Amino acid sequence: MIPLDVIARIVTGAQFTLGDSFSIGESTVTTEELVQYAHVLSDQSNLTPASVFALTLVPTLLYHWALAALSGELPENHKRLASSIVKMFEACMMGDGNVFKEFMHGFFSLVWGSSRFRSLTDLFSCFAPRTIGPSLCSSTVTPPSARLLEAITISRKINGSIGSSIGAMYIPAESTSISQLNAIDFRSPCAIHFAGTAVDKVQPGFDILIFQPATQRNNNRPVMVLLECKWSEVTSSTDLGAPALDDKVRLAVLQLAPFLPDMDKVFGSYYVRKGRVYADHALEPTHKAKATGKAQRRSGEKRVTYSLEHLPPSADRDHTFNIAADDIFFVACSWRKLTADLESRRNELAKKNIGVMTRAELSYLFGPQWLGMPLFTVSTPLTPHV
């Protein structure tokens, strides 16, 4: 039997050496023995003691191990590992945008806070400080490289959008039981996939919300990441461009605002007051509150310009997340190509906590275990990861 910690490292794309040793009951095995005898494959040939390499496990064996684990008596963390593997494997056997989101939810639920991904920049290289420089979200920002990740303990798919589901999403009082159906305890790190329904088809702006509450290890700062997953069909020629990304970010802020405290410069541009969103320029065409500018009709919509100096913080109110603007990150995970205008803005956007992970970067992130599966065997050639 392959040790559980080896399986966890394989599916998260971690690296090995031939001399690594693992316990199986009272026995000890090395990576070299696993490669020779246990249907474990290396992504390199001609290994030497100095080699550093990734491993893959025969997919059907991995899948059947996970299914058996789910039906057995295992600790909860082992069941979470098995559940994520089943979700990712079943998604990888298909090829459309919906299952790509399923795969991404399983993957990030599994790797967040793992031995390979200890900080936000380990997981999202688009926020690396050597690339982007200081953040524009706050003068007191904690850099992404200092945001330490802790393992996800709640991973859930909700058939709805955040707007229709938030009634079941709250931070319970200490005395509140969290065994209620659909209740989510935001006192623990969680990854929520808003999958939509026939009535509530699309979650505007983002697909997955990952929230890690404040801890002393993180200087009492929480972390929230909104993930938008863009998958490209073999027959699609649609690239991801800057206007589409800007619109996704805007929609994400509008969706999230009712559950946030008042804050300034969310993603560098947006202001939240009493659950409504304001910006330096026209925003939220359906909003009818007082404005200092005049309404203009553009493309059949009323747009209102607001004076930000007339937006003092509102009184304390109930909200779901106790968080500041610089604790919130947006990441577009794009298996599509990027247009030139978006490619040229990536560093500028990253300073506003808006990241874009390209296909090459995602491939490096996933590791070799998954890339040969049908979901990822699309025709567009990869650009080498840097």
NORPE-V232354 format. One line per field, one symbol per residue. phi: phi as a letter, one per 40 degrees, with the letter a starting at -180 (. if undefined). psi: psi as a letter, one per 40 degrees, with the letter a starting at -180 (. if undefined). Layout:
phi = ???
psi = ???
This chain:
phi = .cdcccdcccccgcbbbccdbacbgcbbbbddccccbbgcbccbbfcbdccbabbbbddccccccccccccccbdccccccccccdcccccccbaacccccccccccccccdgcccbcbccccbccbccccbgccbcacbcccdcccccbdcbbbabbcibcccbcdcbacccdcccbccdgcbcccbcabbcccgbccbcbccgabbbbbbccbccbffbcbbbbbbbbbbcdccbcccbccccdcccdccccccdcbbccabfcfgbbbbbfgbbbacbdafcccbccbccbcbcbfgbcbbcbccccbcdccdacacbcabdccbbbbccbcccbccccdcbdcdccccgbbbbcdcccccccgcdbcccddbcccccccdcb
psi = hhidddddddeefiiiidehiihhbeihiiddddddeffhiieiifiideihiiiihhddddddddddddeagiiddddddddddddddddeeagiddddddddddddddeheiddgdiddddgeeehdedeaiiediefihideehhiihhehhihhgaiddeeddehihiidehheeihehhheeihihhhheiaddgdhhhdidhhhhhihiddfffhihhhhhhhhihidehehihiddddddddddddddddeeiihiifhfedihhhfeihiidihigeeheiiidaiiihhfeihhhhihdeegihiiiihidhgiideehihhhhheiiiiddddeedddddeefhihhiddddddddiedeeeiddegiehiihih.
